[in-house]
Amino acid sequence: MGATPEPIPSTTPEFYFSRLAPMEIYNLNGDEWNLETEHEDYVFKDCWVGARIGAELIGGSMYEVAPGKKQGPYHTHHGNEEWAIVIRGRPTLRTPEGERELSEGDVVCFPRGKAGAHQVINRTDEPARVLVLSTLLMPDVVEYLDSGVVAATSPADGRLFHARVGPDVEYWAGE
């Protein structure tokens, strides 16, 4: 009779990794999309990569921006950092420093606050594909700098508001 193997001690990496669920895989060269948006100058497809692979702490959306179109408005997050990774094409990145063309493989970090304002524009004749990674800290406040709109989201209640910034009010106003 063979000897019974000794159990893996619970303090080892092998013990931890032996109990993880199988990892989900998504290929960034695929053509599966969760959302297709067409609104004036904004035409793009969106794949929720983070949700597809079971991510909990880092969000990931892959956008394919149509030629001559934009991925979304010029904006910044006050609660979350984002990264953009160019998968395909040569999109133009708009930031507070101006515009510059990106190349496949380029990675850019957008810090929280106005210094991290950004917009992805495709000025080429071919689709551009960009993976955007984000921390998932809540609540988040997103400021759309061209329009003066501010949006806030809550993990419990979803969108709290999406409105134009108005005049400041005193702390005790209406209380």
Secondary structure, DSSP 8 states (H G I E B T S, - for coil): ---------TTSHHHHHHTS-------TTS---SEEEEETTEEEEEE-HHHHTT-SSEEEEEEEE-TT-BSS-SEEESS--EEEEEEES--EEEETTEEEE--TT-EEEE-SSGGG-BEEE--SSS-EEEEEEEE--SSEEEEETTTTEEEEEETTTEEEEEEE------TTTT-
